[in-house]
Amino acid sequence: MANKKEINIEIGARVKYQRERAGFTQEKFAELLEMETNSISALERGVVGISLTTMKKICILLSISADELLFDITPDNNVEAIASRLRKLSPNQFEVANDIISKLLEAFSTK
């Protein structure tokens, strides 16, 4: 097997981190991206590089910017990313998330 390129290893690790952060298994992530699980595994391990098409799909699915994957730049207090993820929830899921967030913010305000 050829040596892995450092950039592929770095981006693959960031994809894995963001996927896990979003709570997706490789199987579910692959399904949502219409890819094979072994392709996701190879990408995350840096065995293969990422295409622009796949990067775009991942960014949309995870509500992240390409900068987060390419340069490991994460905006502070990324409210838009959270809002984007909330918009994708079903009405029932949104209701649960809204209740949890309200209680969390209430708990923070009592300190």
N, C-alpha and C positions, 0 to 999 in steps of 0.2 A: 504494500500500500504506500502511496506517495505521502510525503510529509504534509501535514495540515498547515494551512496558511494561518498566521497569527490573527489576521482580521476575521477569518471565518470562526476561529475559536472564540474570539471576543464577542462577536455578534451572536453566535450560537448560545453562549452563556447568558447574554442579556435576554435573548428570546426565552430561554428556559426560566430565568428569574421572573420575567414579566408574566409568562404563562402560569407559573406556580402562584404568583401574587394574585392573579385573577381567579385562581381556584380551578383551573382546568387540568385534567389529566392529559397525557399525550394523545390518548385515544379520542377524547372529546374535542380537543384542540384540532387534531387532524380532520375529524369529521366536519367541524365548522368551517375549516379552510378548504374542504374538499381535496384533501391530500391523504396519502398513506401514512400510517403511524411510523413506519420505518423511515420515511422521508423526514418527518419531524425529528426523530431520534438522530438521524445523520446530521441535520441542520444544527441541532442543539449541541452536538459533540464537535462541531466544526469540521466534520468530514467533507461536507459540501458547502458551497457558498449559497447565499440567498439571492434570489432574483428580485428585481424591482417589483414585479407583480406580486410575489409572495410577501415582500416587505410591506407593500401597501395594504394587502389583505390583513396581515398581522396587526398593523397599526390601527386599522379601522376596527377590527375585532376587539382589540385590547384597549382601545381609546387612548393610544399613546402616540407620540410624535416619532418620526424617523430619527430625529436627533437622539432620542433615548436609546434606540438600538445601535445607531452608528457611533455615537460619541459618548454614550453613558451620561447624557445631560438630562437631568430631571428638573423640571420647573418646581420651584417652591410653592407649596399650597396650590397645587394644580386643581382648582375648582372646576375648570371646564372639563377636565378628564373625568372627574367624579360625576358631574352633571350629564355628560355624554353617556356614561355607563348607566345612570339612573333612567335616562330616557329610553333605554333598550329593554327595560323590565316590563313584564306584563302588569296590568293594573293591580292584581293581587300582590305580586312581588313588590311593586312600588309602595303599596300601602304598608307592607311589613318593613321595608327599608326606611320609609318615612317615620314610622313609629320608633324604630331603633335609633335613628339619627336624632329625633326629637328628644328621646330619653337621654342619649349620650350628651347632647348639648346642654340639657337641663342639669345633668350631673356636673358638667364642667363649670357651669355658672354658679353653683353653690359653693365653690371653693374660694 
